[in-house]
Amino acid sequence: MTDPAPHEGTAAGGGPRLIGIGLTCWNHLLRLQRFPEPDGAARILEEREEPGGMAALALAAAARLGARAEFWSLAGDDARGAAALDGLRSAGVDVSQARTVAGGRTATSVGLIAPDGRRSFLNARAQGLRGSEAAFDFDRLSGAAALLLEGYLPGASLAAAAHAHALAIPVVVDLNDLWWRNEPIARAADHLILPGFAAADRFRVADPADALPAMRALGPRVAGVTLGDRGVAFLDGDRLVRQGAFRVRAADTAGAGDVFHGAYALALAEGRPIDERLRIAGAAAAMSVRALGVIAGLPSRADLEAFLQERGSEGVE
């Protein structure tokens, strides 16, 4: 395997500098008239292709809101890897530290979205990319305002977290699940966020908010769970903070959590208190679900501020 090559690309924003490490993925999204029966067929009402990956989309959301967002990742030297990185660059994300690996295959995902919001995904894992994590330059963390991790590339993520802690840079960790393989990343977090179902499953509780003390016991100062249309619940020190969901007509809710995390990290980097972080992040996530795909629905800062002003105290608990 040849040395990974850097990808050209610079960030467009002028705000706080955020760095994220995660999966490079290419998504093909299909909005269906209905899910097909076995051996049946269904009409495609709308389709879209765009970059995917949790940290990648979080950074795209932050960039749209004005951050200088920088993505560290590994991609195959295939057409889908090039398309994913080019798509992120077009969304304002600096992909110059994303490495392409000769002979590697970029992860891909096909999302099937029904009119009632039900979703199914068909995923093909990345191949031939492991072992290239040493290509990252951790000295680039100097001057960053926050580090976002999703659990992919664990060796690089843990090394980056150690560098970030030495530089007093907050580490925001967003995980889809929390079991033995992800626990070291969770313990490296200053802000740990899980989907509600993952927190409930891992800590054997009926109400995901009841898992927050156990999440905080892993080490983060702030622990949070996202609860879909029930909003979010966060434990900041010993203070429980809730933010209700904003009501919108949703076309595609996939990726809303990623948008939440990106907006949350930016609000954190801006020095905003927890109540403001949750309100800003919740509004950005709600606005993003009104179109098929994540990139197409990302709000600008002006759009976000207008939305918040229009909604007044909606969601405040």
CORWO-V12118 format. One record per backbone hydrogen bond with DSSP energy under -1.0 kcal/mol. CO is the residue of the C=O (numbers start at 0). NH is the residue of the N-H. Records with the same first field share a line. If there is no record, write none. Layout:
CO: NH + NH
This chain:
4: 99
15: 67
16: 144
17: 69
18: 147
19: 71
24: 51
25: 108
26: 49
27: 110
28: 47
29: 112
30: 44 + 45
36: 39
42: 32
45: 30
47: 28
49: 26
52: 56
53: 57
54: 58
55: 59
56: 60
57: 61
58: 62
59: 63
60: 64
61: 66
62: 65
65: 14
67: 17
68: 93
69: 19
71: 21
72: 98
74: 100
77: 81
78: 82
79: 83
80: 84
81: 85
82: 86
83: 87
84: 88
85: 89
86: 90
87: 92
88: 91
91: 11
93: 70
94: 97
98: 74
99: 4
100: 76 + 103
104: 126
106: 25
107: 123
108: 27
109: 121
110: 29
111: 119
112: 31
113: 116
117: 113
119: 111
121: 109
123: 107
126: 104
128: 131
131: 134
132: 135
136: 139
137: 140
138: 141
140: 143
145: 18
146: 171
147: 20
148: 173
152: 156
153: 157
154: 158
155: 159
156: 160
157: 161
158: 162
159: 163
160: 164
161: 165
162: 166
163: 168
164: 167
169: 146
170: 189 + 190
171: 148
172: 192
178: 181 + 182
181: 185
182: 186
185: 188
189: 220 + 221
190: 172
191: 223
192: 174
193: 225
194: 198
195: 199
196: 200
197: 201
198: 202
199: 204
206: 209
207: 210
208: 211
210: 214
211: 215
212: 216
214: 217
215: 218
220: 236
221: 191
222: 234
223: 193
224: 232
225: 195
226: 229
227: 230
230: 226
231: 242
232: 224
233: 240
234: 222
235: 238
238: 235
240: 233
242: 231
252: 255
254: 258
255: 259
256: 260
257: 261
258: 262
259: 263
260: 264
261: 265
262: 266
263: 267
264: 268
265: 269
266: 271
267: 270
272: 276
273: 277
274: 278
275: 279
276: 280
277: 281
278: 282
279: 283
280: 284
281: 285
282: 286
283: 287
286: 289
288: 250 + 251
293: 296
294: 297
299: 303
300: 304
301: 305
302: 306
303: 307
304: 308
305: 309
306: 310
307: 311
310: 313
312: 315
314: 243
